[in-house]
Amino acid sequence: MSKMIQTVTGPVPADRLGRCLSHQHVLFGYPGWEGAVLAPFQWEQTMDKCVSVLNDAKERCRLQTVVDATPADCGRKVDFLKEVSEKSGVNIVASSGYYYEGEGAPAYFKFRMAYGNAKEEIYRMMLKEVTEGVGDTGIKTGVLKVATGANQITEYEDLFLQAAARVSAETDVHIITHTQNGTMGSEQARRLTEYGAKADHIMIGHLDNCTDMDELLKIMEQGVYGGFDRLGIQGFTGALPESRRLAEIVGLAGSGYADRLILSHDSIIRMLGDPWVYSEQDAKDLANWNWTHVFEDILPALIKMGLSPETVEHMVTTNPQNFFGA
């Protein structure tokens, strides 16, 4: 019997997840977005847009499951996600966790680090969201999301690694990560397993931002899954050209890790807050940052580079199913 994975509408067997985008954002807002006045959040208008995007990806690319990696401090709305899932027919898995210190909302738990028991409180928060639900919604999260900054893991960020590993060990829920600029991935994997998480329950994210093949191999050698999940971004915030990312994927596949590579975009349907003002260069860099690029462009490109159609299809179907089903 297949392991059950918690979605916002209830548990789903891992072997029925279908084609999966494993690191996406239906909504995302940097802390402080709530004060935006030019474009306040409009539920129905945003709902229509989000359902339309998911329906399009489902009809064109057979998308069946999305892991929404939005942490609690970046605009996560699990009741909104539930309605999107119900109206689109696409499974959505919500995340429990907070963003990294540099771009998240650390003030509360940093205060609790000084005047409380932040380590225990973060653990209890994650455990409740996994076992009982977020707030009073009754909607449970299906993954634990942790994030660390560039070239270091702060004391604050490490508390979330510890809590996620503890909850994962107790509940069998899986962990996905954010690596800033593709750094600290091997250290994330080392600490999470040291803290008690199983290696095959961990997916280290944004590896396509990493320029160091030795670091990529050190990550994969620890038995974790690797997320090449910012596909569609080039140049923006220093992202590698896509040709380099494809070469990394082919190289890791040829090194024996094809069955542990998972592809996605990290793209956002609705950026919360006032409108994002793109430069002309930003628009070019983000031209393929959408919800279909992996299926329509990346998979065929990897086949042209020598990987078999079966191998590349596994990166959006079998590999996510095996990750969540472990």
N, C-alpha and C positions, 0 to 999 in steps of 0.2 A: 504493500500500500504506500502511495506517495506521501511524503511529508506535506503538511498543510502550511501554507503561507498566509499570513494575515494581511488582507487588503482593507480599504476603508469601508467596503460593503460586506466584509466577512471573509472567512478562510477559503482559500483556493488551493487545490493540489498543485504541487510544484511542477509536475509533469504536464499541467494544463495551462501553464503561463503563456505558451505560444511565443511569438516574436516579441522581444522585450527590449525596451530602452531603460537601462539600469541606473541612469543618473540624469534626471531631468528636473525642471521646475515649472509647474503649472503657474504658480505665483512666486515672486521673490521680491523682497524689499530690504534694502539696508536699514539697520536700526535708525529711527528718526523719520522714516517715510510717512508716518502717521500724521505729521505736521504739514505735509504738502497741501497746498490750497488750490492749485490750478487744476489738479486732476484727482479729486478724492475718489476713493474706491467705490465703484458702482456695481453691486452684486449682479444684477440681471444682464447688464451690458457686457460685463466681463465674463459672465457665465456663457453667454452666446458665443463669444470669441473663443473661449477655451474648448467648448464642446465642438465647435467647427474645426479647430486645429486637430483635435484628436480623431474626429470622424474622418477628416481628410487623410491622415496617416493610416488609419485603419483600412479605409477603402483602397488607397493607392498602394500601401506597403504591407498590409495585413498585420499592423501593430495590434497587439492584444494586451500587453501589460506595460505599465510605466512605474518605475520607482521614483517617487517625488522626493528629492534629496533636500528639500527646504527645511532648515532647522527652526526651532521654536522662536528664535530671536530675529528671524528674517521673513516674517510675514506668513508663516504657516497657518493655514485655515483648514482644518480637517473636515469640518462640515461642508465647506465649499468643495473640497476634493471629492467628498462622497456624492454630492449632487452631480458634479462633472462626470464621475464614473457611471452613475446610474443613467445619465442622459446619453452618454457616448457609447456605453457598453464596453469600455476599455477598463481593465483592472488597474487600480492605482494603489500602490503601497506607500504609506506615509512614514515619515522619519521622526525619531526622537533624538534630541541633542541640541547643542548650541554651536554657533560658528566660531571660527578661530578668533583669538583675542584682538588682533589688529583690525578686523572689520565686523566683528560681532557686537554683542551688548554685554560686556563683561562686568559692568558696574555692580549689578546685584550680587552675583556669586563671589566677586572679589571682596565685597563688603562682608559677605557671609564667611569668607576665608578668615577675616580678621575678627568677626564678632558672631561666630556661629560654628557650625560643623558642615562646611560646604561639601566636603567629600561624601559624607553620608547623605546629605540632602540631594545632591546630584544623582546619586545611586537610586534613592527612593523615587525621585521624579521620573527617571527613565523606567524603573521597574513598574511604576503605576501606569505609565502611558502604554507599556507593552502588555500588561496583564489586565488592566481595568479600563483604560481609555484616557484620552486627553481631556483634562478639566472635567466638566460634567456632561460631555458629549456622548460618552460610551463608545467612541470610535477609537480603536486601538491602532497603535503604530506597529509596523511590520519589520522595520529595520532600525538600527542604532547608527546615528550619523555623528562622526567626530571629525575635527578639523584642526590643523596646526599651521603655523605661519612659516615664512620662508627661512630656511637654514637654522631653525631652532624650534624646540617645543618648550613653551613656557610652563611654569608651575601651574597656572590656571588651566591651560589646555590639557596638561597631564591628568588633572582630576577627572576630566571627561573620558580620557582613555581608560583610566582605572575603573570608572563606573561602568562604562560600556562593556569592558571585558568581564566584569563581575556579573552584570545582568545577562550577557550572552551565555556565560557558563551556566547560569542558573535556569535560564529559560529556553536556550537553544536558538534564540533570535540572532540574526546575522548582523555584521558591522560593515558599513561602507565609510570611506574616508574622503576628506578633501586634503590634498597636498598643495601648498602654495608654491607656484612656479616649479612644480614637479620635484620639490625637495623634501627630505625627511621621510620618504616612503619606507625605506628599509628600517629606519628607527621606529616608525609607527608599528610596522609588523613585529619587530622585536619586542617592543614594550607590550603590545596587546597580547601577544602569546605569553610573555612573561607574567602578565597580570591574570592569565587564566583562560583567555579566549582560544578556541581551536583555530589553527591556521586556515583550514578550509571553510571557516565561517567569516573570513575577513576578505574584503575587496579593497585594495589600496587604489585610490582614485587619482585621476588626472595624470596618469603616467605619460601621456602624450605631450606633457609640458616638460618632461625630463630630457635633458640633452646628453646624459651620461649612460651609455649602454652598460657599463660595469655596475652602476647603481641599479638599473633595471633588472639585471641578472641577480644581484644580491637580494632584491625584493622577491623575485619569483622563486629563488632557491629556498625561501622560507616556507614554501607550500601554500602561499596565499593566492588569491585571484588578483588579476591586474585589470584595472579599468582604463581603457583608452577612450575616455568619455568626454572630451572637449572637441570632438571632430566637427569641423565646420568653421572653427575660428582660426584665422591666420594673421599673424602680425599683431593683432590687438592684444594689449597688455603683455607683449613679448612672446606671444604664442609662436611655436615653430611652424614653418611652412608645412602644408599637409604632406608634401612628398617625403619629408623627413619622418613624419609620424608613420606613414605607410611602410617606410623602410624599417622602422623599429618593430612594427607589428610582424612583418615578414621575417625579420631577424630572430625575434623571440619564438615565433612559430617554428622556424627551422632549428631552434635550439631545444625543442621538445616541449614548449609551453603553449601550443595552440589550443589545448583543451582548457586553459585557464585564463584566456584573454576574452574580455567582454567589452563591447563597443557601445557608445552612446554619444550625446551631443552636449549635455549640460546647458541646453537652451531653455529660454524662459518665454512663456506665452505672454504674461502680463507683468512687466516690471512695475512694482508698486511705487507710488509717488508721482511727482510731476514728470512730464514727458522727457525722455532721454534725448538729448540733443547730440546727434551724430555729426562728426566731421565727414567730409567726403571720403577720407581714407578709412575711417571707421566703417562706413557703409560698404566699402570694398572688402575690408577684412572680415566682415560678418555676413557677407552675401549668402553663404551656405549654412549659416547657423540657424537651423530650423529643425523640424521633426521628421524629415524624410531623407536627408542627405546621406546618412549611413546606409540605408537600404538601397537608394537609387544610384549613389555615386561611389561610396567607399567599398562596398562589397564587390561590385564589378571591377574596380581598380585593383583590389587585392588579387582577384582571379587573373587579371592581366599580368600581374607581377609574379605569378607562378603558384599561388595557393589554390587548392582544389575548391570547386563550388561547395562541396560538403563541409570543408574546413571553415570557410568564411561564414556559411550559414550557421554553423554551430556557435559562432561568436555572438549571435543575437538570439539564439534559441536554446540549443542544448547546454551551452556553457552557463547561461543564467539559471536554467532549470537545475543543473547539477550543483551550482553554488547554493541556491536557496534550498535545494533538496538534501544537502549534506547533513 
